[in-house]
């Protein structure tokens, strides 16, 4: 029917060659696509592992932060209690200071009435022979 040298045979042969080239290219591309998909899958697995570790670190950091916040709150409460205690003690000392000052003043007044200080702190006798400057005796 067709002559081996007929233009149709030549065209069919050219088309068969081109089809073979396209099949080879398609196989290579498919192989490269499969390799790319495999690499992407490996990358996804690696990224998943990294994300898991990252989430674990975030969880540990969050736990540490919560622990620190509880310690800060406890320390704040302790300091507040200590400040209240110290304020009460200082107020008591202020009251005692005034009480002590009143007692000392009272004892000093009582002792001055009995002239106890005259015996404890004797005063020198007045000097009648001493002339004041500008006056003649």
MODELLER restraints for C-alpha pairs under 7 A, 6 or more apart:
rsr = mdl.restraints
at = mdl.atoms
rsr.add(forms.Gaussian(group=physical.xy_distance, feature=features.Distance(at['CA:131:A'], at['CA:137:A']), mean=6.93, stdev=0.5))
